[in-house]
Amino acid sequence: MSTLTIENVSRRNFLQGVAGLTLGFCLPALAAPAAAGKAATAASFEPNAFLRIGSDNSVTVIAKHLEMGQGTYTGLGTLLAEELDADWNTVRIEGAPADASRYNNLFWGPAQGTGGSTAMANSWDQLRQAGASARAMLVSAAAKRWQVPAAEIAVRDGIVSHPPSKRSLRFGELAADAAREAVPAKVTLKAPQDFRLVGKHAPRKDSAEKTNGRAIFTQDIRLPGMLVAVVAHPPRFGATVKSFDAGAAKRVKGVVDVVRIPSGVAVLAADTWSAKKGRDALTVDWDESRAFKLGSDEILARYREMAQQPGLVAHQAGDTDQAFAAAARVVKAGYDFPYLAHAAMEPMNCVIRLGAEGCEVWNGEQLHTGDQHQLAGIFGLKPEQVKINMLYAGGSFGRRASTQSDYVVEAAQIVKASGGKAPIKLVWLREDDMRAGYYRPLFHHALEAALDANGKLTGWRHRLVGQSILMGSPFEAMMVKNGIDAVSVEGAANLPYAIPNMRVDLHTPTDIAVPVLWWRSVGSSHTAYSTEVFLDRVAKAAGKDPLSLRLELLGDKPRHSAVLRLAAAKAGWGTPLKPGAPGTRRGRGVAVHESFHSYVAQVAEVTVAADGSLKVDRVVCAVDCGIAINPDNVRAQVEGAVGFALSAALHGEITLKQGAVVQGNFDGYPLLRIDQMPRVEVHILPSTAKPTGIGEPGVPPLAPAVANAIGAATGTYPGRLPFSSAELRA
Amino acid sequence: MIQLNVNGKLHAVDVAPDTPLLWVLRDTLGLTGTKYGCGQALCGACTVHVDDAPLRSCATPVSAVAGRKIATIENADRSRVGKAVQDAWRKLDVVQCGYCQSGQIMSAIALLSQNRKPTDADIDTALGGNLCRCATYVRIRAAVHLAAKSLA
């Protein structure tokens, strides 16, 4: 178990936290240059932990956050290069080592890691200051060399110049001198109208190597003497190894060793295929006496029963009971959400080598500090003796930010069980990955709305039942208060609509042994659906247009209203839809949701065939994420979020049968394919506000917008995800 | 020993004949651009060309492709079509995590080698077996059209 506790500002309050931080913090560890990565050349300039300028004019930005597809390397580089006035073409990005004293996530206190769509938001001031500070040192070095006032010096595209005397030097030529300059105590950052990269188009830094096969993922690591480990995992959560027979496995050519570990039996071989064949040849007798044996249906039935009773109150406003007692009409609906696997294209994997000085890890590393603590515990090391090489992750969607470091710990246990003799690459095959748990939790929601005689919404009750992601994790102290896990109710407890009487309460079952984890957009992956689909039911009951009702209830929420209006205008809300082929029904639906302090509205257009099959034709998105650091990447993230969310809405479901996970591969757990991808338009609201998240906020509104479009087309507002075509037959 | 012709080079590999081509490329020959995603020809991350046609290397025993012409992503920039596809992918910043993109690109090259003016429906058919969890499909489609235009 980790001894790490992550505290500091909660995500919910982080904007307030940022305001405090921006006033107070300075560049961390200015005196400690980045020791990681390639050895600095003698003449290189490392003014802070985030930058190295070589005498060859290379500008290397040290990225503290994981690049898992969301464009964070490019974004972090953009921030620093903007204030440095570097030539974007010469900027390269290098992953930071694990060292929370320099590379902590400023929203997570003393912990280093990536998640909650915080990378740009927490780095916004930090990396611009790092760039501005280095620029000032280059300017002062040039001023000394030329014996001119610093105020007469200009910097642009990696060139420092003195226009009056027409002299200029490239960064590299000043690097050695700049390294001797004092770090400025204070720097002035650019005004937004002077930005040359932020808000413009800085092409992705990883496009070239991700299109020629040269980008290195954990799966691609090969060390001298390394063995590949494939593991036989128990068939149910909580089962353990009783005994095993490794005879046949050891006879497989290439198999070197078979070891027992807490999470199963690992077969070690010289190559992946031999390890797999060895694993498949194992005979393991499992002790299932303490295994979890409920099926999804039984879990859901239990949750529905719990929903009959009041839970812990997460939000209360006004007198809800009175509002319902006085109601002219009450609308009720229930919503069910399945377990969901992240199913990143690169199944989880990890490479660990144990040496005399400590251990070295290669991983698509998302929670450096937590993983360091876990591995230090296993090997009897100090956390700083756990060196981590952060590689590109082939997707994560939350999975690699494992609160229990599950697969990293498994790799370490194999190293330990095999005596640390050889470096180990743990490879999970697709089935290992899909059946390992750490799912988006299964949830049941029950909603009720009170309407008065005029159809005005006077009361709202929302009850949620589902497992906590954060209880028992290092984030518990930060995000679980009075028994309420903030991420179980996010998006529900802070519903933006002005409803005078409102109660949101929560049941958190603690006897369900299925490991759960954040899944892209976390609580909002279900709360946006239940609240926004239910609101359309209310609109229908009240005889109101869904867009008008939202705008009416969002009186004091200008950012929600603005994205709604923009999406509606661009989608042609209120204009008739072109009819589909004979026998099909078409509809348009809208949803809006705030998550990670960004606001996204989406309008979906769907066609439902007579047999109930569904085609999402077009999705129009409007986004307010503060300043869009890289608008093209904002569009890319929202396009991808639409596809990711639609994949879950159409297909996503992990089911348990007597505790065993039914699905193992993409036949049972299909993902969205290109022919199902709708046309997507993304419109970005101009903003001068600080940047907020964009990796996740495009996900939540999609499923409810589609469901509301289905409702408009068919009169049926789906009460469960994924959608069932049987429910939508004509 | 099994004789393989990969990217125009001949290799004699000492592996079990049932070893999928994918693992021979990755573990034996060190060509790690071709990715493992599912092991059952369900996701397309392992797509390579065998005699110029796309093939899922994770479900193809190496013995079945002995002596045939195998091409991987590492070889893509050596053909005019391959170069056009890579350029289009870069111009539009298609990639996100990038893990599936070798397979996407190999499928796109195979399509454009046969069909210089693919319709959306042609793209859906040719790339329908290539999953992208980041759902970069909007840009994949645009990039195939852009590559087609640049080859016209």
Contacts between the chains, C-beta under 8 A, distances in Angstrom:
chain1	res1	chain2	res2	distance
A	68	B	97	5.6
A	69	B	95	7.8
A	69	B	96	3.4
A	69	B	97	3.2
A	69	B	98	7.0
A	69	B	134	4.8
A	70	B	96	7.0
A	71	B	96	7.3
A	203	B	90	7.7
A	203	B	93	6.1
A	204	B	93	4.6
A	204	B	95	6.9
A	206	B	95	6.6
A	206	B	98	6.5
A	207	B	89	7.0
A	207	B	90	4.6
A	207	B	93	5.6
A	207	B	94	7.6
A	207	B	95	5.6
A	208	B	90	6.2
A	210	B	95	4.2
A	210	B	98	3.2
A	210	B	101	5.5
A	211	B	86	4.9
A	211	B	89	4.6
A	211	B	90	6.0
A	211	B	94	7.8
A	211	B	95	6.5
A	211	B	98	7.9
A	211	B	101	6.1
A	211	B	105	6.2
A	212	B	33	7.1
A	212	B	73	6.6
A	212	B	74	7.2
A	212	B	76	6.6
A	212	B	77	6.4
A	212	B	86	6.5
A	213	B	31	7.5
A	213	B	32	7.2
A	213	B	33	2.0
A	213	B	34	7.1
A	213	B	72	7.0
A	213	B	73	3.7
A	213	B	74	5.0
A	213	B	76	7.6
A	213	B	102	5.2
A	214	B	33	6.8
A	214	B	74	7.9
A	215	B	98	5.5
A	216	B	32	7.5
A	217	B	35	7.8
A	217	B	99	6.3
A	219	B	32	7.5
A	219	B	35	7.0
A	219	B	36	6.4
A	220	B	26	7.7
A	220	B	32	3.8
A	222	B	27	7.9
A	222	B	30	7.1
A	222	B	32	8.0
A	228	B	27	7.7
A	253	B	16	6.4
A	271	B	23	6.5
A	271	B	27	4.1
A	271	B	28	7.2
A	272	B	23	5.3
A	272	B	26	7.3
A	272	B	27	5.6
A	272	B	36	7.6
A	273	B	15	7.7
A	273	B	16	7.4
A	273	B	19	4.8
A	273	B	20	6.7
A	273	B	23	4.2
A	273	B	27	7.2
A	274	B	16	7.8
A	277	B	16	7.9
A	343	B	133	6.2
A	344	B	97	7.4
A	344	B	99	7.6
A	344	B	133	5.9
A	345	B	35	7.4
A	345	B	37	5.2
A	345	B	43	6.9
A	345	B	45	5.9
A	345	B	97	6.8
A	345	B	99	4.3
A	345	B	100	4.9
A	345	B	131	6.9
A	345	B	132	7.4
A	345	B	133	4.9
A	346	B	35	7.3
A	346	B	37	7.6
A	346	B	97	7.4
A	346	B	99	4.7
A	347	B	36	7.6
A	347	B	37	7.7
A	392	B	97	7.2
A	392	B	98	6.7
A	393	B	97	6.4
A	394	B	35	7.3
A	394	B	97	5.1
A	394	B	98	7.1
A	394	B	99	3.0
A	394	B	100	7.9
A	395	B	97	4.4
A	395	B	99	6.2
A	395	B	133	4.9
A	395	B	134	6.4
A	396	B	97	7.9
A	397	B	133	7.4
A	429	B	39	6.0
A	430	B	37	6.9
A	430	B	38	4.7
A	430	B	39	6.0
A	430	B	40	7.7
A	632	B	93	6.3
A	633	B	93	7.6
A	636	B	93	6.6
A	636	B	96	6.7
A	636	B	136	7.4
A	636	B	139	7.0
A	637	B	96	8.0
A	639	B	135	7.2
A	639	B	136	7.5
A	639	B	138	4.7
A	639	B	139	7.2
A	640	B	96	5.9
A	640	B	134	4.7
A	640	B	135	4.6
A	640	B	136	6.1
A	641	B	135	7.8
A	642	B	135	7.0
A	643	B	132	7.8
A	643	B	134	7.8
A	643	B	135	2.3
A	643	B	136	7.9
A	643	B	137	6.0
A	643	B	138	7.8
A	644	B	133	7.2
A	644	B	134	7.3
A	644	B	135	5.2
A	646	B	135	7.7
A	647	B	133	8.0
A	647	B	135	6.9
A	665	B	38	5.5
A	665	B	39	7.7
A	665	B	40	5.7
A	665	B	42	5.9
A	666	B	38	5.5
A	666	B	40	7.7
A	666	B	42	4.1
A	666	B	43	5.5
A	666	B	131	6.6
A	667	B	40	7.2
A	667	B	42	5.9
A	671	B	43	7.9
A	671	B	131	5.0
A	671	B	133	6.2
A	672	B	135	6.0
A	672	B	137	7.6
A	673	B	128	5.4
A	673	B	129	7.9
A	673	B	131	6.7
A	673	B	137	8.0
A	674	B	123	6.9
A	674	B	124	5.6
A	674	B	127	5.2
A	674	B	128	6.0
A	674	B	130	7.4
A	674	B	132	7.8
A	674	B	137	4.5
A	674	B	140	6.5
A	674	B	141	6.8
A	675	B	124	3.9
A	675	B	128	5.6
A	677	B	135	6.6
A	677	B	137	3.8
A	677	B	138	6.3
A	677	B	141	7.6
A	679	B	138	7.6
A	680	B	138	5.4
